[in-house]
């Protein structure tokens, strides 16, 4: 697994975009519809992704795996999944939690190949 995004759920996307772009000076990397925006982090390959979704879950990392479906299949009996694999524009996405209840998000880019 490789960390590719820091994920921050936000209450108001428009206000948050202003904060990260205008106050912190982060450059926008891309947008996905009206709910998700990613920013380049200075001196890092990791992007900050903000989204007005999953408000009930805390911020955390999104880790790249070869296949979300394979990961889920091999770990579904030992991990507690908060979100089973779903389609997203670049591939597949799922969320499981660690022993302290922190959400760990996984993604693959299978639709980009």
Biopython code that builds the backbone (N, CA, C, O; Angstrom):
import numpy as np
from Bio.PDB.StructureBuilder import StructureBuilder

atoms = [
    (1, "UNK", "N", (0.836, -1.179, 0.000)),
    (1, "UNK", "CA", (0.000, 0.000, 0.000)),
    (1, "UNK", "C", (0.884, 1.246, 0.000)),
    (1, "UNK", "O", (1.930, 1.308, 0.645)),
    (2, "UNK", "N", (0.411, 2.224, -0.750)),
    (2, "UNK", "CA", (1.145, 3.482, -0.853)),
    (2, "UNK", "C", (0.171, 4.635, -0.591)),
    (2, "UNK", "O", (-0.908, 4.687, -1.181)),
    (3, "UNK", "N", (0.555, 5.551, 0.288)),
    (3, "UNK", "CA", (-0.273, 6.711, 0.570)),
    (3, "UNK", "C", (-0.298, 7.613, -0.655)),
    (3, "UNK", "O", (0.754, 8.023, -1.148)),
    (4, "UNK", "N", (-1.507, 7.929, -1.156)),
    (4, "UNK", "CA", (-1.626, 8.811, -2.315)),
    (4, "UNK", "C", (-2.412, 10.084, -2.016)),
    (4, "UNK", "O", (-2.209, 11.107, -2.671)),
    (5, "UNK", "N", (-3.317, 10.027, -1.022)),
    (5, "UNK", "CA", (-4.122, 11.192, -0.663)),
    (5, "UNK", "C", (-4.242, 11.305, 0.848)),
    (5, "UNK", "O", (-4.265, 10.301, 1.560)),
    (6, "UNK", "N", (-4.319, 12.538, 1.329)),
    (6, "UNK", "CA", (-4.825, 12.816, 2.666)),
    (6, "UNK", "C", (-6.265, 13.236, 2.441)),
    (6, "UNK", "O", (-6.534, 14.121, 1.629)),
    (7, "UNK", "N", (-7.184, 12.617, 3.143)),
    (7, "UNK", "CA", (-8.608, 12.861, 2.940)),
    (7, "UNK", "C", (-9.168, 13.674, 4.097)),
    (7, "UNK", "O", (-8.998, 13.312, 5.262)),
    (8, "UNK", "N", (-9.838, 14.776, 3.770)),
    (8, "UNK", "CA", (-10.491, 15.605, 4.774)),
    (8, "UNK", "C", (-11.942, 15.817, 4.370)),
    (8, "UNK", "O", (-12.212, 16.504, 3.385)),
    (9, "UNK", "N", (-12.886, 15.236, 5.119)),
    (9, "UNK", "CA", (-14.288, 15.566, 4.857)),
    (9, "UNK", "C", (-14.544, 16.997, 5.321)),
    (9, "UNK", "O", (-14.064, 17.409, 6.377)),
    (10, "UNK", "N", (-15.298, 17.747, 4.531)),
    (10, "UNK", "CA", (-15.577, 19.146, 4.868)),
    (10, "UNK", "C", (-17.078, 19.393, 4.878)),
    (10, "UNK", "O", (-17.838, 18.706, 4.196)),
    (11, "UNK", "N", (-17.493, 20.381, 5.660)),
    (11, "UNK", "CA", (-18.916, 20.717, 5.759)),
    (11, "UNK", "C", (-19.381, 21.574, 4.595)),
    (11, "UNK", "O", (-20.511, 21.429, 4.127)),
    (12, "UNK", "N", (-18.516, 22.467, 4.126)),
    (12, "UNK", "CA", (-18.874, 23.377, 3.043)),
    (12, "UNK", "C", (-17.712, 23.406, 2.049)),
    (12, "UNK", "O", (-16.657, 23.977, 2.326)),
    (13, "UNK", "N", (-17.920, 22.788, 0.898)),
    (13, "UNK", "CA", (-16.836, 22.657, -0.073)),
    (13, "UNK", "C", (-16.349, 24.020, -0.565)),
    (13, "UNK", "O", (-15.144, 24.250, -0.660)),
    (14, "UNK", "N", (-17.259, 24.903, -0.869)),
    (14, "UNK", "CA", (-16.878, 26.216, -1.392)),
    (14, "UNK", "C", (-16.008, 26.986, -0.385)),
    (14, "UNK", "O", (-14.974, 27.541, -0.756)),
    (15, "UNK", "N", (-16.425, 27.018, 0.876)),
    (15, "UNK", "CA", (-15.621, 27.685, 1.905)),
    (15, "UNK", "C", (-14.263, 27.019, 2.077)),
    (15, "UNK", "O", (-13.250, 27.693, 2.266)),
    (16, "UNK", "N", (-14.248, 25.699, 2.011)),
    (16, "UNK", "CA", (-12.996, 24.962, 2.189)),
    (16, "UNK", "C", (-12.039, 25.194, 1.034)),
    (16, "UNK", "O", (-10.832, 25.308, 1.248)),
    (17, "UNK", "N", (-12.554, 25.267, -0.185)),
    (17, "UNK", "CA", (-11.703, 25.572, -1.341)),
    (17, "UNK", "C", (-11.040, 26.926, -1.142)),
    (17, "UNK", "O", (-9.841, 27.079, -1.372)),
    (18, "UNK", "N", (-11.818, 27.896, -0.717)),
    (18, "UNK", "CA", (-11.266, 29.227, -0.454)),
    (18, "UNK", "C", (-10.176, 29.163, 0.606)),
    (18, "UNK", "O", (-9.123, 29.780, 0.447)),
    (19, "UNK", "N", (-10.414, 28.424, 1.683)),
    (19, "UNK", "CA", (-9.427, 28.305, 2.756)),
    (19, "UNK", "C", (-8.122, 27.698, 2.241)),
    (19, "UNK", "O", (-7.052, 28.275, 2.435)),
    (20, "UNK", "N", (-8.204, 26.543, 1.589)),
    (20, "UNK", "CA", (-6.977, 25.859, 1.164)),
    (20, "UNK", "C", (-6.258, 26.599, 0.043)),
    (20, "UNK", "O", (-5.028, 26.606, -0.004)),
    (21, "UNK", "N", (-7.012, 27.219, -0.858)),
    (21, "UNK", "CA", (-6.385, 27.915, -1.979)),
    (21, "UNK", "C", (-5.920, 29.319, -1.587)),
    (21, "UNK", "O", (-4.767, 29.682, -1.821)),
    (22, "UNK", "N", (-6.815, 30.104, -0.993)),
    (22, "UNK", "CA", (-6.509, 31.513, -0.714)),
    (22, "UNK", "C", (-5.676, 31.701, 0.555)),
    (22, "UNK", "O", (-4.726, 32.484, 0.558)),
    (23, "UNK", "N", (-6.018, 31.000, 1.617)),
    (23, "UNK", "CA", (-5.322, 31.190, 2.897)),
    (23, "UNK", "C", (-4.015, 30.399, 2.943)),
    (23, "UNK", "O", (-2.976, 30.936, 3.327)),
    (24, "UNK", "N", (-4.066, 29.138, 2.559)),
    (24, "UNK", "CA", (-2.861, 28.300, 2.628)),
    (24, "UNK", "C", (-2.037, 28.312, 1.349)),
    (24, "UNK", "O", (-0.872, 27.915, 1.361)),
    (25, "UNK", "N", (-2.622, 28.760, 0.256)),
    (25, "UNK", "CA", (-1.871, 28.866, -0.993)),
    (25, "UNK", "C", (-1.680, 27.563, -1.744)),
    (25, "UNK", "O", (-0.789, 27.465, -2.587)),
    (26, "UNK", "N", (-2.501, 26.555, -1.456)),
    (26, "UNK", "CA", (-2.383, 25.281, -2.165)),
    (26, "UNK", "C", (-2.942, 25.425, -3.579)),
    (26, "UNK", "O", (-3.947, 26.102, -3.798)),
    (27, "UNK", "N", (-2.284, 24.787, -4.521)),
    (27, "UNK", "CA", (-2.714, 24.805, -5.916)),
    (27, "UNK", "C", (-3.692, 23.660, -6.165)),
    (27, "UNK", "O", (-3.442, 22.522, -5.767)),
    (28, "UNK", "N", (-4.799, 23.968, -6.820)),
    (28, "UNK", "CA", (-5.785, 22.940, -7.127)),
    (28, "UNK", "C", (-5.211, 21.968, -8.161)),
    (28, "UNK", "O", (-4.651, 22.390, -9.173)),
    (29, "UNK", "N", (-5.355, 20.668, -7.901)),
    (29, "UNK", "CA", (-4.853, 19.627, -8.805)),
    (29, "UNK", "C", (-5.944, 19.150, -9.762)),
    (29, "UNK", "O", (-5.706, 19.012, -10.962)),
    (30, "UNK", "N", (-7.136, 18.901, -9.231)),
    (30, "UNK", "CA", (-8.265, 18.450, -10.043)),
    (30, "UNK", "C", (-9.560, 18.511, -9.245)),
    (30, "UNK", "O", (-9.544, 18.682, -8.027)),
    (31, "UNK", "N", (-10.683, 18.369, -9.947)),
    (31, "UNK", "CA", (-12.021, 18.310, -9.342)),
    (31, "UNK", "C", (-12.761, 17.118, -9.904)),
    (31, "UNK", "O", (-12.545, 16.694, -11.039)),
    (32, "UNK", "N", (-13.638, 16.595, -9.075)),
    (32, "UNK", "CA", (-14.544, 15.526, -9.510)),
    (32, "UNK", "C", (-15.952, 15.987, -9.166)),
    (32, "UNK", "O", (-16.371, 15.894, -8.012)),
    (33, "UNK", "N", (-16.676, 16.477, -10.142)),
    (33, "UNK", "CA", (-18.032, 16.945, -9.925)),
    (33, "UNK", "C", (-18.086, 18.124, -8.969)),
    (33, "UNK", "O", (-17.167, 18.942, -8.912)),
    (34, "UNK", "N", (-19.182, 18.197, -8.218)),
    (34, "UNK", "CA", (-19.396, 19.292, -7.279)),
    (34, "UNK", "C", (-19.096, 18.903, -5.838)),
    (34, "UNK", "O", (-19.437, 19.648, -4.919)),
    (35, "UNK", "N", (-18.466, 17.752, -5.622)),
    (35, "UNK", "CA", (-18.268, 17.263, -4.257)),
    (35, "UNK", "C", (-16.812, 17.091, -3.854)),
    (35, "UNK", "O", (-16.510, 17.061, -2.661)),
    (36, "UNK", "N", (-15.898, 16.978, -4.819)),
    (36, "UNK", "CA", (-14.524, 16.599, -4.503)),
    (36, "UNK", "C", (-13.517, 17.506, -5.205)),
    (36, "UNK", "O", (-13.643, 17.790, -6.396)),
    (37, "UNK", "N", (-12.520, 17.954, -4.449)),
    (37, "UNK", "CA", (-11.421, 18.752, -4.993)),
    (37, "UNK", "C", (-10.121, 18.243, -4.379)),
    (37, "UNK", "O", (-10.061, 17.932, -3.189)),
    (38, "UNK", "N", (-9.088, 18.163, -5.205)),
    (38, "UNK", "CA", (-7.763, 17.767, -4.717)),
    (38, "UNK", "C", (-6.803, 18.932, -4.891)),
    (38, "UNK", "O", (-6.902, 19.709, -5.840)),
    (39, "UNK", "N", (-5.873, 19.032, -3.952)),
    (39, "UNK", "CA", (-4.854, 20.084, -3.978)),
    (39, "UNK", "C", (-3.473, 19.452, -3.956)),
    (39, "UNK", "O", (-3.251, 18.428, -3.310)),
    (40, "UNK", "N", (-2.549, 20.078, -4.672)),
    (40, "UNK", "CA", (-1.148, 19.696, -4.578)),
    (40, "UNK", "C", (-0.612, 20.194, -3.249)),
    (40, "UNK", "O", (-0.869, 21.334, -2.862)),
    (41, "UNK", "N", (0.120, 19.361, -2.559)),
    (41, "UNK", "CA", (0.782, 19.765, -1.326)),
    (41, "UNK", "C", (2.223, 20.142, -1.664)),
    (41, "UNK", "O", (2.890, 19.421, -2.406)),
    (42, "UNK", "N", (2.701, 21.243, -1.139)),
    (42, "UNK", "CA", (4.062, 21.673, -1.456)),
    (42, "UNK", "C", (5.095, 20.585, -1.141)),
    (42, "UNK", "O", (5.052, 19.958, -0.083)),
    (43, "UNK", "N", (6.009, 20.380, -2.067)),
    (43, "UNK", "CA", (7.124, 19.444, -1.902)),
    (43, "UNK", "C", (6.683, 18.021, -1.595)),
    (43, "UNK", "O", (7.356, 17.311, -0.849)),
    (44, "UNK", "N", (5.555, 17.598, -2.166)),
    (44, "UNK", "CA", (5.046, 16.254, -1.902)),
    (44, "UNK", "C", (4.307, 15.712, -3.119)),
    (44, "UNK", "O", (3.684, 16.471, -3.861)),
    (45, "UNK", "N", (4.377, 14.415, -3.321)),
    (45, "UNK", "CA", (3.587, 13.766, -4.367)),
    (45, "UNK", "C", (2.170, 13.464, -3.873)),
    (45, "UNK", "O", (1.276, 13.177, -4.669)),
    (46, "UNK", "N", (1.976, 13.529, -2.569)),
    (46, "UNK", "CA", (0.678, 13.241, -1.971)),
    (46, "UNK", "C", (-0.235, 14.443, -2.163)),
    (46, "UNK", "O", (0.184, 15.588, -1.998)),
    (47, "UNK", "N", (-1.475, 14.173, -2.511)),
    (47, "UNK", "CA", (-2.475, 15.219, -2.699)),
    (47, "UNK", "C", (-3.379, 15.280, -1.469)),
    (47, "UNK", "O", (-3.579, 14.281, -0.779)),
    (48, "UNK", "N", (-3.920, 16.472, -1.211)),
    (48, "UNK", "CA", (-4.955, 16.642, -0.205)),
    (48, "UNK", "C", (-6.286, 16.613, -0.937)),
    (48, "UNK", "O", (-6.512, 17.407, -1.850)),
    (49, "UNK", "N", (-7.168, 15.702, -0.544)),
    (49, "UNK", "CA", (-8.481, 15.612, -1.156)),
    (49, "UNK", "C", (-9.523, 16.041, -0.139)),
    (49, "UNK", "O", (-9.593, 15.499, 0.964)),
    (50, "UNK", "N", (-10.337, 17.025, -0.523)),
    (50, "UNK", "CA", (-11.431, 17.450, 0.338)),
    (50, "UNK", "C", (-12.741, 17.088, -0.357)),
    (50, "UNK", "O", (-12.854, 17.129, -1.582)),
    (51, "UNK", "N", (-13.722, 16.733, 0.466)),
    (51, "UNK", "CA", (-14.986, 16.268, -0.091)),
    (51, "UNK", "C", (-16.094, 16.539, 0.912)),
    (51, "UNK", "O", (-15.904, 16.370, 2.116)),
    (52, "UNK", "N", (-17.245, 16.958, 0.418)),
    (52, "UNK", "CA", (-18.362, 17.166, 1.331)),
    (52, "UNK", "C", (-19.210, 15.894, 1.402)),
    (52, "UNK", "O", (-20.400, 15.884, 1.086)),
    (53, "UNK", "N", (-18.544, 14.837, 1.828)),
    (53, "UNK", "CA", (-19.153, 13.516, 1.953)),
    (53, "UNK", "C", (-18.499, 12.821, 3.146)),
    (53, "UNK", "O", (-17.461, 13.263, 3.637)),
    (54, "UNK", "N", (-19.105, 11.744, 3.602)),
    (54, "UNK", "CA", (-18.545, 10.946, 4.704)),
    (54, "UNK", "C", (-18.270, 11.798, 5.949)),
    (54, "UNK", "O", (-17.248, 11.628, 6.614)),
    (55, "UNK", "N", (-19.189, 12.709, 6.253)),
    (55, "UNK", "CA", (-19.039, 13.588, 7.406)),
    (55, "UNK", "C", (-18.914, 12.815, 8.719)),
    (55, "UNK", "O", (-18.291, 13.290, 9.669)),
    (56, "UNK", "N", (-19.496, 11.646, 8.764)),
    (56, "UNK", "CA", (-19.463, 10.860, 10.000)),
    (56, "UNK", "C", (-18.101, 10.210, 10.247)),
    (56, "UNK", "O", (-17.841, 9.714, 11.343)),
    (57, "UNK", "N", (-17.240, 10.210, 9.241)),
    (57, "UNK", "CA", (-15.914, 9.603, 9.376)),
    (57, "UNK", "C", (-14.857, 10.686, 9.517)),
    (57, "UNK", "O", (-15.025, 11.801, 9.023)),
    (58, "UNK", "N", (-13.774, 10.350, 10.192)),
    (58, "UNK", "CA", (-12.697, 11.316, 10.396)),
    (58, "UNK", "C", (-11.775, 11.387, 9.182)),
    (58, "UNK", "O", (-11.847, 10.565, 8.269)),
    (59, "UNK", "N", (-10.920, 12.380, 9.203)),
    (59, "UNK", "CA", (-9.900, 12.526, 8.171)),
    (59, "UNK", "C", (-8.918, 11.360, 8.260)),
    (59, "UNK", "O", (-8.824, 10.691, 9.289)),
    (60, "UNK", "N", (-8.198, 11.129, 7.184)),
    (60, "UNK", "CA", (-7.210, 10.057, 7.185)),
    (60, "UNK", "C", (-6.579, 9.887, 5.820)),
    (60, "UNK", "O", (-6.799, 10.692, 4.915)),
    (61, "UNK", "N", (-5.799, 8.842, 5.680)),
    (61, "UNK", "CA", (-5.120, 8.581, 4.423)),
    (61, "UNK", "C", (-5.952, 7.736, 3.482)),
    (61, "UNK", "O", (-6.827, 6.976, 3.897)),
    (62, "UNK", "N", (-5.654, 7.889, 2.203)),
    (62, "UNK", "CA", (-6.195, 6.993, 1.176)),
    (62, "UNK", "C", (-4.992, 6.296, 0.564)),
    (62, "UNK", "O", (-4.070, 6.940, 0.064)),
    (63, "UNK", "N", (-5.017, 4.984, 0.611)),
    (63, "UNK", "CA", (-3.881, 4.182, 0.190)),
    (63, "UNK", "C", (-4.175, 3.474, -1.128)),
    (63, "UNK", "O", (-5.252, 2.909, -1.317)),
    (64, "UNK", "N", (-3.214, 3.513, -2.023)),
    (64, "UNK", "CA", (-3.318, 2.845, -3.314)),
    (64, "UNK", "C", (-2.983, 1.368, -3.148)),
    (64, "UNK", "O", (-1.962, 1.012, -2.559)),
    (65, "UNK", "N", (-3.860, 0.513, -3.676)),
    (65, "UNK", "CA", (-3.608, -0.925, -3.731)),
    (65, "UNK", "C", (-3.769, -1.360, -5.186)),
    (65, "UNK", "O", (-4.375, -0.648, -5.987)),
    (66, "UNK", "N", (-3.228, -2.523, -5.523)),
    (66, "UNK", "CA", (-3.350, -3.008, -6.896)),
    (66, "UNK", "C", (-4.806, -3.254, -7.274)),
    (66, "UNK", "O", (-5.238, -2.919, -8.376)),
    (67, "UNK", "N", (-5.555, -3.842, -6.347)),
    (67, "UNK", "CA", (-6.958, -4.155, -6.603)),
    (67, "UNK", "C", (-7.745, -4.065, -5.301)),
    (67, "UNK", "O", (-7.495, -4.823, -4.363)),
    (68, "UNK", "N", (-8.688, -3.146, -5.248)),
    (68, "UNK", "CA", (-9.554, -3.038, -4.072)),
    (68, "UNK", "C", (-10.353, -4.325, -3.899)),
    (68, "UNK", "O", (-10.532, -4.800, -2.777)),
    (69, "UNK", "N", (-10.827, -4.887, -4.995)),
    (69, "UNK", "CA", (-11.627, -6.109, -4.908)),
    (69, "UNK", "C", (-10.824, -7.283, -4.361)),
    (69, "UNK", "O", (-11.332, -8.056, -3.549)),
    (70, "UNK", "N", (-9.586, -7.421, -4.793)),
    (70, "UNK", "CA", (-8.729, -8.496, -4.279)),
    (70, "UNK", "C", (-8.414, -8.281, -2.801)),
    (70, "UNK", "O", (-8.450, -9.223, -2.008)),
    (71, "UNK", "N", (-8.102, -7.029, -2.432)),
    (71, "UNK", "CA", (-7.835, -6.703, -1.034)),
    (71, "UNK", "C", (-9.058, -7.054, -0.187)),
    (71, "UNK", "O", (-8.933, -7.717, 0.842)),
    (72, "UNK", "N", (-10.219, -6.617, -0.612)),
    (72, "UNK", "CA", (-11.466, -6.890, 0.111)),
    (72, "UNK", "C", (-11.696, -8.399, 0.237)),
    (72, "UNK", "O", (-12.011, -8.901, 1.316)),
    (73, "UNK", "N", (-11.536, -9.095, -0.855)),
    (73, "UNK", "CA", (-11.764, -10.548, -0.860)),
    (73, "UNK", "C", (-10.835, -11.254, 0.128)),
    (73, "UNK", "O", (-11.251, -12.185, 0.818)),
    (74, "UNK", "N", (-9.574, -10.811, 0.194)),
    (74, "UNK", "CA", (-8.610, -11.484, 1.071)),
    (74, "UNK", "C", (-8.709, -11.054, 2.535)),
    (74, "UNK", "O", (-8.211, -11.756, 3.416)),
    (75, "UNK", "N", (-9.347, -9.906, 2.809)),
    (75, "UNK", "CA", (-9.377, -9.369, 4.171)),
    (75, "UNK", "C", (-10.776, -9.242, 4.774)),
    (75, "UNK", "O", (-10.901, -8.866, 5.939)),
    (76, "UNK", "N", (-11.823, -9.543, 4.020)),
    (76, "UNK", "CA", (-13.186, -9.290, 4.509)),
    (76, "UNK", "C", (-13.545, -10.082, 5.759)),
    (76, "UNK", "O", (-14.436, -9.675, 6.504)),
    (77, "UNK", "N", (-12.880, -11.191, 6.004)),
    (77, "UNK", "CA", (-13.168, -11.987, 7.196)),
    (77, "UNK", "C", (-12.350, -11.554, 8.413)),
    (77, "UNK", "O", (-12.643, -11.964, 9.536)),
    (78, "UNK", "N", (-11.323, -10.724, 8.190)),
    (78, "UNK", "CA", (-10.470, -10.303, 9.311)),
    (78, "UNK", "C", (-10.555, -8.803, 9.617)),
    (78, "UNK", "O", (-10.173, -8.376, 10.706)),
    (79, "UNK", "N", (-11.045, -8.011, 8.679)),
    (79, "UNK", "CA", (-11.173, -6.571, 8.878)),
    (79, "UNK", "C", (-12.652, -6.183, 8.906)),
    (79, "UNK", "O", (-13.498, -6.880, 8.345)),
    (80, "UNK", "N", (-12.949, -5.068, 9.563)),
    (80, "UNK", "CA", (-14.308, -4.541, 9.577)),
    (80, "UNK", "C", (-14.393, -3.456, 8.502)),
    (80, "UNK", "O", (-13.772, -2.400, 8.621)),
    (81, "UNK", "N", (-15.168, -3.730, 7.458)),
    (81, "UNK", "CA", (-15.322, -2.774, 6.365)),
    (81, "UNK", "C", (-16.497, -1.851, 6.646)),
    (81, "UNK", "O", (-17.606, -2.301, 6.936)),
    (82, "UNK", "N", (-16.235, -0.554, 6.556)),
    (82, "UNK", "CA", (-17.271, 0.456, 6.722)),
    (82, "UNK", "C", (-17.967, 0.733, 5.392)),
    (82, "UNK", "O", (-19.133, 1.124, 5.359)),
    (83, "UNK", "N", (-17.242, 0.526, 4.306)),
    (83, "UNK", "CA", (-17.792, 0.665, 2.961)),
    (83, "UNK", "C", (-17.169, -0.426, 2.099)),
    (83, "UNK", "O", (-15.950, -0.485, 1.938)),
    (84, "UNK", "N", (-18.009, -1.278, 1.554)),
    (84, "UNK", "CA", (-17.528, -2.315, 0.652)),
    (84, "UNK", "C", (-17.124, -1.670, -0.673)),
    (84, "UNK", "O", (-17.496, -0.526, -0.933)),
    (85, "UNK", "N", (-16.372, -2.380, -1.513)),
    (85, "UNK", "CA", (-15.890, -1.790, -2.762)),
    (85, "UNK", "C", (-17.013, -1.203, -3.621)),
    (85, "UNK", "O", (-18.061, -1.813, -3.835)),
    (86, "UNK", "N", (-16.739, 0.008, -4.101)),
    (86, "UNK", "CA", (-17.661, 0.722, -4.997)),
    (86, "UNK", "C", (-16.863, 1.309, -6.152)),
    (86, "UNK", "O", (-15.654, 1.522, -6.051)),
    (87, "UNK", "N", (-17.565, 1.566, -7.250)),
    (87, "UNK", "CA", (-16.952, 2.235, -8.392)),
    (87, "UNK", "C", (-16.801, 3.718, -8.123)),
    (87, "UNK", "O", (-17.692, 4.353, -7.559)),
    (88, "UNK", "N", (-15.667, 4.263, -8.531)),
    (88, "UNK", "CA", (-15.426, 5.700, -8.547)),
    (88, "UNK", "C", (-14.747, 5.987, -9.888)),
    (88, "UNK", "O", (-14.289, 5.053, -10.545)),
    (89, "UNK", "N", (-14.670, 7.243, -10.308)),
    (89, "UNK", "CA", (-14.136, 7.511, -11.649)),
    (89, "UNK", "C", (-12.789, 6.856, -11.988)),
    (89, "UNK", "O", (-12.667, 6.321, -13.090)),
    (90, "UNK", "N", (-11.767, 6.864, -11.110)),
    (90, "UNK", "CA", (-10.525, 6.228, -11.547)),
    (90, "UNK", "C", (-10.463, 4.715, -11.335)),
    (90, "UNK", "O", (-9.559, 4.069, -11.865)),
    (91, "UNK", "N", (-11.400, 4.127, -10.571)),
    (91, "UNK", "CA", (-11.317, 2.686, -10.301)),
    (91, "UNK", "C", (-12.301, 2.237, -9.252)),
    (91, "UNK", "O", (-13.514, 2.376, -9.416)),
    (92, "UNK", "N", (-11.758, 1.686, -8.146)),
    (92, "UNK", "CA", (-12.592, 1.157, -7.066)),
    (92, "UNK", "C", (-12.118, 1.749, -5.749)),
    (92, "UNK", "O", (-10.982, 2.209, -5.634)),
    (93, "UNK", "N", (-13.016, 1.732, -4.740)),
    (93, "UNK", "CA", (-12.775, 2.406, -3.469)),
    (93, "UNK", "C", (-13.481, 1.625, -2.370)),
    (93, "UNK", "O", (-14.575, 1.102, -2.584)),
    (94, "UNK", "N", (-12.862, 1.544, -1.193)),
    (94, "UNK", "CA", (-13.473, 0.899, -0.027)),
    (94, "UNK", "C", (-12.883, 1.517, 1.236)),
    (94, "UNK", "O", (-11.843, 2.174, 1.194)),
    (95, "UNK", "N", (-13.564, 1.294, 2.361)),
    (95, "UNK", "CA", (-13.091, 1.805, 3.653)),
    (95, "UNK", "C", (-13.208, 0.700, 4.691)),
    (95, "UNK", "O", (-14.241, 0.038, 4.790)),
    (96, "UNK", "N", (-12.149, 0.504, 5.461)),
    (96, "UNK", "CA", (-12.192, -0.387, 6.614)),
    (96, "UNK", "C", (-11.658, 0.380, 7.811)),
    (96, "UNK", "O", (-11.163, 1.496, 7.660)),
    (97, "UNK", "N", (-11.752, -0.200, 8.987)),
    (97, "UNK", "CA", (-11.268, 0.524, 10.165)),
    (97, "UNK", "C", (-10.190, -0.274, 10.881)),
    (97, "UNK", "O", (-10.134, -1.502, 10.812)),
    (98, "UNK", "N", (-9.331, 0.481, 11.575)),
    (98, "UNK", "CA", (-8.291, -0.160, 12.369)),
    (98, "UNK", "C", (-8.860, -0.511, 13.747)),
    (98, "UNK", "O", (-10.048, -0.304, 13.997)),
    (99, "UNK", "N", (-8.034, -1.031, 14.625)),
    (99, "UNK", "CA", (-8.483, -1.484, 15.948)),
    (99, "UNK", "C", (-8.990, -0.345, 16.834)),
    (99, "UNK", "O", (-9.711, -0.585, 17.802)),
    (100, "UNK", "N", (-8.613, 0.902, 16.503)),
    (100, "UNK", "CA", (-9.083, 2.052, 17.277)),
    (100, "UNK", "C", (-10.297, 2.718, 16.645)),
    (100, "UNK", "O", (-10.795, 3.722, 17.156)),
    (101, "UNK", "N", (-10.770, 2.167, 15.545)),
    (101, "UNK", "CA", (-11.943, 2.707, 14.873)),
    (101, "UNK", "C", (-11.642, 3.766, 13.822)),
    (101, "UNK", "O", (-12.565, 4.364, 13.268)),
    (102, "UNK", "N", (-10.362, 4.008, 13.537)),
    (102, "UNK", "CA", (-9.989, 4.982, 12.513)),
    (102, "UNK", "C", (-10.265, 4.430, 11.122)),
    (102, "UNK", "O", (-9.941, 3.276, 10.843)),
    (103, "UNK", "N", (-10.859, 5.237, 10.244)),
    (103, "UNK", "CA", (-11.108, 4.745, 8.886)),
    (103, "UNK", "C", (-9.829, 4.717, 8.062)),
    (103, "UNK", "O", (-9.043, 5.664, 8.080)),
    (104, "UNK", "N", (-9.634, 3.633, 7.350)),
    (104, "UNK", "CA", (-8.534, 3.485, 6.398)),
    (104, "UNK", "C", (-9.178, 3.279, 5.034)),
    (104, "UNK", "O", (-9.949, 2.341, 4.830)),
    (105, "UNK", "N", (-8.855, 4.156, 4.122)),
    (105, "UNK", "CA", (-9.457, 4.124, 2.795)),
    (105, "UNK", "C", (-8.464, 3.526, 1.810)),
    (105, "UNK", "O", (-7.262, 3.788, 1.872)),
    (106, "UNK", "N", (-8.996, 2.714, 0.899)),
    (106, "UNK", "CA", (-8.157, 2.147, -0.155)),
    (106, "UNK", "C", (-8.777, 2.486, -1.503)),
    (106, "UNK", "O", (-9.992, 2.630, -1.638)),
    (107, "UNK", "N", (-7.903, 2.606, -2.490)),
    (107, "UNK", "CA", (-8.326, 2.960, -3.833)),
    (107, "UNK", "C", (-7.463, 2.193, -4.821)),
    (107, "UNK", "O", (-6.318, 1.851, -4.527)),
    (108, "UNK", "N", (-8.020, 1.928, -5.984)),
    (108, "UNK", "CA", (-7.190, 1.460, -7.098)),
    (108, "UNK", "C", (-7.527, 2.324, -8.307)),
    (108, "UNK", "O", (-8.565, 2.985, -8.352)),
    (109, "UNK", "N", (-6.639, 2.303, -9.269)),
    (109, "UNK", "CA", (-6.837, 3.101, -10.473)),
    (109, "UNK", "C", (-7.078, 2.199, -11.678)),
    (109, "UNK", "O", (-6.545, 2.448, -12.759)),
    (110, "UNK", "N", (-7.870, 1.167, -11.498)),
    (110, "UNK", "CA", (-8.083, 0.156, -12.528)),
    (110, "UNK", "C", (-8.800, 0.689, -13.772)),
    (110, "UNK", "O", (-8.673, 0.110, -14.850)),
    (111, "UNK", "N", (-9.539, 1.769, -13.635)),
    (111, "UNK", "CA", (-10.216, 2.331, -14.811)),
    (111, "UNK", "C", (-9.292, 3.211, -15.643)),
    (111, "UNK", "O", (-9.639, 3.600, -16.759)),
    (112, "UNK", "N", (-8.134, 3.520, -15.111)),
    (112, "UNK", "CA", (-7.177, 4.367, -15.832)),
    (112, "UNK", "C", (-6.230, 3.575, -16.703)),
    (112, "UNK", "O", (-5.484, 4.162, -17.486)),
    (113, "UNK", "N", (-6.235, 2.259, -16.591)),
    (113, "UNK", "CA", (-5.290, 1.451, -17.385)),
    (113, "UNK", "C", (-5.908, 0.932, -18.643)),
    (113, "UNK", "O", (-5.247, 0.238, -19.415)),
]
sb = StructureBuilder()
sb.init_structure("model")
sb.init_model(0)
sb.init_chain("A")
sb.init_seg("    ")
for serial, (resi, resn, name, xyz) in enumerate(atoms, 1):
    if name == "N":
        sb.init_residue(resn, " ", resi, " ")
    sb.init_atom(name, np.array(xyz, "f"), 0.0, 1.0, " ", f" {name:<3s}", serial, name[0])
structure = sb.get_structure()
